[in-house]
Amino acid sequence: MKRLVSLCMLLFALTGVPGPAGAYENITLGELAEKMDSWKGKTITLRLKLKLVDYIFRKIVFYDRKNYDLEFDIAPRMKDEAFASMLLNAREGAEYLVTFEVQRLGNLGYVVGDIRGFTPVALEKLPEGGSEKR
């Protein structure tokens, strides 16, 4: 188990996804949509829950604590091995730190973004290894 966690953390570090030290914004998607002008073009990390991974239409959907959905197109990222391995371990209802670039508001007022990666919140809660030996 230690090796798996270490391997995942190394993989996320190499792909540029924020690791355990990465901070996330504590806002909802509704608040993000209201202040779109200040967030547009920025890469942010939000704490969201996974709703659905659709391999047919190549979409992934997350939702926040107010049940606002955020849908990403994953077709361009499917060839990336690191991203594909993230999808294999994705579980509906689990909390993730989702990193994405805010692009614009959609026609119906929803946030449109480009996903960079996502890490389970459970990995953030694991203690970092110290110099002590067991």
TIFI-593524 format. One record per residue: residue number from 1; residue in one letter; chain; x, z, y of N, C-alpha, C in turn. Coordinates in Angstrom, 3 decimals. Layout:
BEGIN
<NUM,A,A,<X,Z,Y>,<X,Z,Y>,<X,Z,Y>>,
...
***
This chain:
BEGIN
<1,M,A,<0.820,0.000,-1.189>,<0.000,0.000,0.000>,<0.865,0.000,1.255>>,
<2,K,A,<1.971,0.771,1.205>,<2.872,0.810,2.355>,<3.446,-0.573,2.629>>,
<3,R,A,<3.804,-1.259,1.558>,<4.367,-2.602,1.729>,<3.353,-3.547,2.349>>,
<4,L,A,<2.100,-3.451,1.905>,<1.062,-4.324,2.437>,<0.862,-4.085,3.930>>,
<5,V,A,<0.786,-2.824,4.327>,<0.606,-2.498,5.744>,<1.813,-2.965,6.547>>,
<6,S,A,<3.008,-2.721,6.023>,<4.224,-3.157,6.722>,<4.271,-4.669,6.844>>,
<7,L,A,<3.885,-5.361,5.787>,<3.871,-6.824,5.808>,<2.862,-7.343,6.824>>,
<8,C,A,<1.680,-6.735,6.865>,<0.667,-7.151,7.835>,<1.145,-6.929,9.266>>,
<9,M,A,<1.756,-5.775,9.517>,<2.237,-5.488,10.865>,<3.343,-6.454,11.268>>,
<10,L,A,<4.217,-6.784,10.337>,<5.273,-7.749,10.614>,<4.680,-9.119,10.893>>,
<11,L,A,<3.701,-9.508,10.106>,<3.051,-10.800,10.285>,<2.383,-10.886,11.651>>,
<12,F,A,<1.674,-9.819,12.049>,<1.013,-9.823,13.346>,<2.024,-9.825,14.487>>,
<13,A,A,<3.135,-9.152,14.310>,<4.168,-9.134,15.348>,<4.770,-10.521,15.532>>,
<14,L,A,<4.967,-11.228,14.430>,<5.552,-12.564,14.509>,<4.596,-13.587,15.094>>,
<15,T,A,<3.294,-13.381,14.925>,<2.325,-14.347,15.434>,<1.890,-14.054,16.860>>,
<16,G,A,<2.366,-12.961,17.433>,<2.033,-12.662,18.821>,<0.745,-11.892,18.995>>,
<17,V,A,<0.153,-11.404,17.916>,<-1.050,-10.593,18.018>,<-0.623,-9.171,18.343>>,
<18,P,A,<-1.297,-8.499,19.283>,<-0.876,-7.160,19.640>,<-0.901,-6.218,18.450>>,
<19,G,A,<0.147,-5.434,18.310>,<0.257,-4.491,17.203>,<-0.279,-3.132,17.592>>,
<20,P,A,<0.207,-2.074,16.941>,<-0.304,-0.739,17.194>,<-0.172,-0.272,18.635>>,
<21,A,A,<0.829,-0.772,19.344>,<0.997,-0.339,20.728>,<0.120,-1.133,21.684>>,
<22,G,A,<-0.562,-2.170,21.205>,<-1.379,-3.020,22.063>,<-2.599,-2.297,22.597>>,
<23,A,A,<-2.823,-2.391,23.889>,<-3.984,-1.756,24.500>,<-5.123,-2.762,24.554>>,
<24,Y,A,<-6.331,-2.250,24.613>,<-7.473,-3.141,24.711>,<-8.353,-2.720,25.880>>,
<25,E,A,<-9.124,-3.674,26.364>,<-10.026,-3.423,27.480>,<-11.271,-2.713,26.954>>,
<26,N,A,<-11.748,-1.735,27.682>,<-12.923,-0.974,27.274>,<-14.141,-1.443,28.071>>,
<27,I,A,<-14.480,-2.723,27.933>,<-15.643,-3.282,28.615>,<-16.507,-3.996,27.588>>,
<28,T,A,<-17.756,-4.223,27.953>,<-18.653,-4.966,27.068>,<-18.631,-6.440,27.465>>,
<29,L,A,<-19.188,-7.265,26.601>,<-19.231,-8.699,26.892>,<-20.153,-8.993,28.075>>,
<30,G,A,<-21.187,-8.178,28.258>,<-22.070,-8.337,29.415>,<-21.332,-8.096,30.722>>,
<31,E,A,<-20.509,-7.050,30.750>,<-19.706,-6.758,31.942>,<-18.682,-7.857,32.181>>,
<32,L,A,<-18.139,-8.389,31.102>,<-17.171,-9.481,31.211>,<-17.835,-10.718,31.811>>,
<33,A,A,<-19.059,-11.006,31.372>,<-19.784,-12.168,31.892>,<-20.115,-12.003,33.373>>,
<34,E,A,<-20.448,-10.767,33.788>,<-20.771,-10.518,35.196>,<-19.570,-10.743,36.109>>,
<35,K,A,<-18.383,-10.426,35.628>,<-17.165,-10.550,36.435>,<-16.292,-11.697,35.929>>,
<36,M,A,<-16.915,-12.791,35.570>,<-16.206,-13.915,34.959>,<-15.108,-14.462,35.862>>,
<37,D,A,<-15.326,-14.483,37.168>,<-14.321,-15.047,38.074>,<-12.984,-14.321,37.977>>,
<38,S,A,<-13.014,-13.009,37.780>,<-11.758,-12.259,37.708>,<-11.110,-12.331,36.325>>,
<39,W,A,<-11.879,-12.668,35.284>,<-11.336,-12.712,33.921>,<-10.991,-14.124,33.452>>,
<40,K,A,<-11.493,-15.126,34.117>,<-11.316,-16.510,33.672>,<-9.835,-16.880,33.571>>,
<41,G,A,<-9.447,-17.431,32.415>,<-8.073,-17.862,32.192>,<-7.139,-16.772,31.703>>,
<42,K,A,<-7.624,-15.540,31.597>,<-6.779,-14.434,31.147>,<-6.959,-14.196,29.653>>,
<43,T,A,<-5.911,-13.706,29.027>,<-5.971,-13.318,27.621>,<-6.208,-11.819,27.563>>,
<44,I,A,<-7.298,-11.429,26.881>,<-7.645,-10.013,26.798>,<-7.894,-9.620,25.341>>,
<45,T,A,<-7.903,-8.324,25.116>,<-8.184,-7.769,23.793>,<-9.355,-6.814,23.914>>,
<46,L,A,<-10.396,-7.046,23.107>,<-11.576,-6.195,23.091>,<-11.781,-5.612,21.700>>,
<47,R,A,<-12.404,-4.453,21.651>,<-12.748,-3.819,20.372>,<-14.154,-4.283,19.994>>,
<48,L,A,<-14.235,-5.126,18.956>,<-15.493,-5.731,18.532>,<-15.685,-5.565,17.032>>,
<49,K,A,<-16.913,-5.766,16.572>,<-17.209,-5.736,15.138>,<-17.461,-7.159,14.656>>,
<50,L,A,<-17.039,-7.423,13.432>,<-17.223,-8.750,12.851>,<-18.651,-8.902,12.352>>,
<51,K,A,<-19.295,-9.974,12.775>,<-20.662,-10.254,12.349>,<-20.692,-11.288,11.237>>,
<52,L,A,<-19.910,-12.365,11.396>,<-20.022,-13.478,10.463>,<-18.779,-14.355,10.511>>,
<53,V,A,<-18.359,-14.821,9.340>,<-17.352,-15.871,9.247>,<-18.029,-17.030,8.530>>,
<54,D,A,<-18.187,-18.150,9.217>,<-18.867,-19.317,8.661>,<-17.825,-20.395,8.385>>,
<55,Y,A,<-17.518,-20.589,7.111>,<-16.495,-21.557,6.731>,<-17.017,-22.989,6.767>>,
<56,I,A,<-18.321,-23.185,6.704>,<-18.888,-24.536,6.741>,<-18.791,-25.109,8.149>>,
<57,F,A,<-19.278,-24.356,9.134>,<-19.234,-24.816,10.520>,<-17.981,-24.341,11.242>>,
<58,R,A,<-17.132,-23.603,10.540>,<-15.862,-23.102,11.055>,<-16.029,-22.315,12.349>>,
<59,K,A,<-16.840,-21.278,12.230>,<-17.110,-20.374,13.348>,<-16.883,-18.946,12.887>>,
<60,I,A,<-16.495,-18.089,13.810>,<-16.408,-16.658,13.556>,<-17.131,-15.965,14.709>>,
<61,V,A,<-17.962,-14.979,14.368>,<-18.794,-14.311,15.365>,<-18.505,-12.814,15.335>>,
<62,F,A,<-18.235,-12.259,16.504>,<-18.052,-10.825,16.684>,<-19.154,-10.318,17.608>>,
<63,Y,A,<-19.389,-9.009,17.607>,<-20.331,-8.418,18.551>,<-19.774,-7.103,19.079>>,
<64,D,A,<-20.230,-6.725,20.287>,<-19.734,-5.496,20.907>,<-20.723,-4.351,20.706>>,
<65,R,A,<-20.478,-3.228,21.371>,<-21.315,-2.044,21.168>,<-22.719,-2.199,21.750>>,
<66,K,A,<-22.949,-3.199,22.569>,<-24.283,-3.481,23.115>,<-24.957,-4.635,22.367>>,
<67,N,A,<-24.371,-5.050,21.262>,<-24.872,-6.126,20.396>,<-24.882,-7.505,21.059>>,
<68,Y,A,<-23.975,-7.739,21.989>,<-23.781,-9.079,22.529>,<-22.819,-9.813,21.609>>,
<69,D,A,<-23.163,-11.048,21.267>,<-22.335,-11.833,20.350>,<-21.281,-12.635,21.098>>,
<70,L,A,<-20.167,-12.843,20.427>,<-19.084,-13.679,20.931>,<-18.650,-14.573,19.781>>,
<71,E,A,<-18.867,-15.867,19.931>,<-18.594,-16.824,18.861>,<-17.368,-17.655,19.208>>,
<72,F,A,<-16.508,-17.851,18.203>,<-15.304,-18.649,18.386>,<-15.294,-19.803,17.400>>,
<73,D,A,<-14.742,-20.918,17.836>,<-14.505,-22.059,16.961>,<-13.138,-21.857,16.320>>,
<74,I,A,<-13.098,-21.789,14.985>,<-11.832,-21.532,14.299>,<-11.251,-22.788,13.660>>,
<75,A,A,<-11.893,-23.938,13.852>,<-11.406,-25.182,13.242>,<-9.963,-25.499,13.632>>,
<76,P,A,<-9.577,-25.384,14.907>,<-8.184,-25.702,15.255>,<-7.169,-24.728,14.658>>,
<77,R,A,<-7.591,-23.514,14.350>,<-6.673,-22.485,13.854>,<-6.612,-22.402,12.330>>,
<78,M,A,<-7.443,-23.162,11.619>,<-7.524,-23.053,10.157>,<-6.222,-23.449,9.461>>,
<79,K,A,<-5.427,-24.310,10.069>,<-4.168,-24.744,9.449>,<-3.048,-23.722,9.629>>,
<80,D,A,<-3.235,-22.791,10.537>,<-2.260,-21.731,10.776>,<-2.351,-20.716,9.637>>,
<81,E,A,<-1.269,-20.559,8.879>,<-1.283,-19.686,7.705>,<-1.556,-18.229,8.070>>,
<82,A,A,<-1.004,-17.767,9.169>,<-1.213,-16.370,9.575>,<-2.682,-16.120,9.901>>,
<83,F,A,<-3.306,-17.064,10.592>,<-4.717,-16.906,10.939>,<-5.591,-17.003,9.694>>,
<84,A,A,<-5.247,-17.903,8.791>,<-6.008,-18.041,7.544>,<-5.940,-16.762,6.716>>,
<85,S,A,<-4.791,-16.092,6.722>,<-4.687,-14.836,5.977>,<-5.514,-13.731,6.639>>,
<86,M,A,<-5.638,-13.771,7.972>,<-6.509,-12.811,8.655>,<-7.956,-13.009,8.214>>,
<87,L,A,<-8.362,-14.278,8.070>,<-9.733,-14.574,7.664>,<-10.020,-14.105,6.244>>,
<88,L,A,<-9.032,-14.188,5.367>,<-9.233,-13.760,3.981>,<-9.541,-12.273,3.889>>,
<89,N,A,<-8.980,-11.485,4.784>,<-9.180,-10.041,4.756>,<-10.297,-9.570,5.679>>,
<90,A,A,<-10.983,-10.488,6.342>,<-12.039,-10.122,7.285>,<-13.273,-9.610,6.540>>,
<91,R,A,<-13.828,-8.511,7.017>,<-15.008,-7.899,6.410>,<-16.082,-7.700,7.472>>,
<92,E,A,<-17.292,-8.138,7.160>,<-18.407,-8.001,8.096>,<-18.693,-6.529,8.374>>,
<93,G,A,<-18.924,-6.213,9.635>,<-19.217,-4.845,10.045>,<-17.990,-4.020,10.379>>,
<94,A,A,<-16.816,-4.506,10.014>,<-15.581,-3.778,10.315>,<-15.194,-4.007,11.777>>,
<95,E,A,<-14.538,-3.010,12.368>,<-14.106,-3.115,13.758>,<-12.735,-3.771,13.841>>,
<96,Y,A,<-12.587,-4.638,14.831>,<-11.338,-5.358,15.039>,<-10.972,-5.332,16.510>>,
<97,L,A,<-9.678,-5.418,16.775>,<-9.191,-5.678,18.123>,<-9.006,-7.183,18.208>>,
<98,V,A,<-9.876,-7.827,18.969>,<-9.917,-9.286,19.048>,<-9.222,-9.732,20.325>>,
<99,T,A,<-8.198,-10.556,20.173>,<-7.465,-11.093,21.311>,<-7.903,-12.536,21.523>>,
<100,F,A,<-8.320,-12.837,22.747>,<-8.780,-14.192,23.052>,<-8.552,-14.506,24.520>>,
<101,E,A,<-8.558,-15.804,24.806>,<-8.435,-16.269,26.188>,<-9.832,-16.578,26.707>>,
<102,V,A,<-10.193,-15.973,27.827>,<-11.506,-16.193,28.432>,<-11.487,-17.557,29.114>>,
<103,Q,A,<-12.450,-18.413,28.763>,<-12.472,-19.757,29.338>,<-13.550,-19.925,30.403>>,
<104,R,A,<-14.797,-19.596,30.044>,<-15.897,-19.819,30.990>,<-17.160,-19.156,30.466>>,
<105,L,A,<-18.245,-19.308,31.228>,<-19.566,-18.900,30.764>,<-20.280,-20.120,30.207>>,
<106,G,A,<-20.981,-19.943,29.111>,<-21.759,-21.030,28.532>,<-23.037,-21.257,29.324>>,
<107,N,A,<-23.814,-22.264,28.939>,<-25.050,-22.603,29.641>,<-26.077,-21.473,29.604>>,
<108,L,A,<-26.062,-20.669,28.549>,<-27.030,-19.583,28.416>,<-26.480,-18.242,28.887>>,
<109,G,A,<-25.317,-18.237,29.525>,<-24.744,-17.018,30.070>,<-23.855,-16.244,29.120>>,
<110,Y,A,<-23.473,-16.842,28.014>,<-22.586,-16.165,27.068>,<-21.135,-16.522,27.369>>,
<111,V,A,<-20.229,-15.673,26.921>,<-18.801,-15.859,27.172>,<-18.239,-16.877,26.184>>,
<112,V,A,<-17.463,-17.823,26.694>,<-16.785,-18.815,25.859>,<-15.292,-18.533,25.940>>,
<113,G,A,<-14.661,-18.434,24.771>,<-13.236,-18.132,24.734>,<-12.543,-18.817,23.582>>,
<114,D,A,<-11.219,-18.717,23.581>,<-10.384,-19.288,22.524>,<-9.672,-18.136,21.826>>,
<115,I,A,<-9.976,-17.929,20.544>,<-9.439,-16.785,19.810>,<-7.950,-16.969,19.545>>,
<116,R,A,<-7.208,-15.890,19.733>,<-5.771,-15.869,19.444>,<-5.491,-15.135,18.142>>,
<117,G,A,<-6.275,-14.097,17.862>,<-6.088,-13.327,16.638>,<-6.931,-12.073,16.661>>,
<118,F,A,<-6.970,-11.389,15.522>,<-7.701,-10.132,15.437>,<-7.036,-9.238,14.401>>,
<119,T,A,<-6.995,-7.945,14.713>,<-6.404,-6.963,13.803>,<-7.415,-5.856,13.556>>,
<120,P,A,<-7.472,-5.324,12.353>,<-8.401,-4.225,12.075>,<-8.035,-2.978,12.883>>,
<121,V,A,<-9.036,-2.305,13.399>,<-8.814,-1.073,14.148>,<-8.194,-0.022,13.235>>,
<122,A,A,<-8.496,-0.087,11.947>,<-7.933,0.877,10.992>,<-6.408,0.833,10.999>>,
<123,L,A,<-5.823,-0.347,11.196>,<-4.365,-0.445,11.269>,<-3.823,0.251,12.508>>,
<124,E,A,<-4.618,0.285,13.566>,<-4.195,0.945,14.796>,<-4.153,2.459,14.622>>,
<125,K,A,<-4.956,2.983,13.708>,<-5.045,4.430,13.519>,<-4.000,4.967,12.560>>,
<126,L,A,<-3.286,4.085,11.860>,<-2.244,4.531,10.945>,<-1.060,5.065,11.738>>,
<127,P,A,<-0.473,6.160,11.301>,<0.701,6.673,12.019>,<1.887,5.743,11.828>>,
<128,E,A,<2.701,5.672,12.861>,<3.900,4.849,12.760>,<4.929,5.573,11.916>>,
<129,G,A,<5.731,4.810,11.207>,<6.745,5.408,10.341>,<7.806,6.126,11.139>>,
<130,G,A,<8.183,7.289,10.667>,<9.227,8.062,11.325>,<10.525,7.937,10.561>>,
<131,S,A,<11.513,8.705,10.969>,<12.808,8.658,10.300>,<12.882,9.650,9.144>>,
<132,E,A,<11.825,10.444,8.945>,<11.830,11.419,7.855>,<11.653,10.722,6.515>>,
<133,K,A,<12.260,11.292,5.509>,<12.078,10.776,4.157>,<11.297,11.801,3.360>>,
<134,R,A,<10.516,11.313,2.433>,<9.723,12.218,1.599>,<10.511,12.699,0.443>>,
***
